[in-house]
Amino acid sequence: MSKSILVHPVSLPNMPWQERPSGGRPEVMWRYSANPVINRDQTARSNSIFNSAVVPFKGGFAGVFRCDDTARNMNIHAGRSSDGLTWKIEDDPISFSKDDPAIPDSDYKYDPRVVWVEDRYWIIWCDGYHGANLGMGYTFDFETFHRIENPLMPYNRNGVLFPRRIGKNFALLSRPSDSGHTPFGDIFYSESPDMTYWGKHRHVMKPLGGWQSTKVGAGPAPIETTEGWLLFYHGVLTSCNGFVYSFSAALLDRDEPWKVIARAEPYLISPQKDYECVGDVPNVTFPCAALVDGDTDRVAIYYGCADTCTGLVFGKIGEIVDFVKAHNVLK
Ligand code: BMA
């Protein structure tokens, strides 16, 4: 096997995996054959479970899940799994404690990301506070959860932390937006010494053509490779029938991640299966989390399907990086 290009390869032998199917047109990323892996009704009151975040935890897996309830309130719930496939998701939303009681409450929470940075699992979500914002908190154990100040001003969505500091500072990708369904959107980068005060804002990526012509937003936490940060991101196309959400990948400079080294012109995954095309919001594939095994180069991505359920796709880090370089639209 060739040497891994992962900068911090961590073994994850029990991550979900299926080999690439034989026959048909070869795909860089392929779907789990038993998708969806999480169904819409997996908690007592959920209308839908999608756009959710999963991490390795204590020999198994833990996660924070977007569960819209049957009153269509949007909130985030904790969950656990031994194999990453069969999940026990809490019936009640996460209750965050606040060190400072003046930190505002949320009108809603959705689209969480979870990233281990230094000593804890950080959770970022889209938070309702006078419109769409980023919310932020942390946990050590997926049992008690703490909330800190919202990092940025409204309106913003798709907040994703880098798994390590860049220079001295924590680093965040986000997508400034409006408070509606936002017919625009670029990815920006910000830094903070303390997770509270954010600045040094830099532009990273704008929409391009085709599947990513309306807006783009960061997906799972960037994965550090010798070729740059591998960033999976979603892109949106406006069709005669509304928004279509696909995803692909880019490489960002390791020291100055607002500089894009390469960006794939084609998508990796677009809504094509029934469960991606039919649901509460048709034609959505929305990645929020990636598991990586440093021994085998395997990656598994959890993605929301049609705002209804959650699917898994698989690939190999080296092959995806090669795909991004070979189809670099910035050349
Ligand atoms: C965005 C968010 C996502 C959703 C997407 C497609 O604005 O609401 O949660 O998946 O739209 O409906």
Boltz pocket constraint, residues with backbone or C-beta under 6 A from the ligand:
constraints:
  - pocket:
      binder: B
      contacts: [[A, 51], [A, 110], [A, 111], [A, 180], [A, 181], [A, 245], [A, 281], [A, 284], [A, 286], [A, 304], [A, 307]]
      max_distance: 6.0
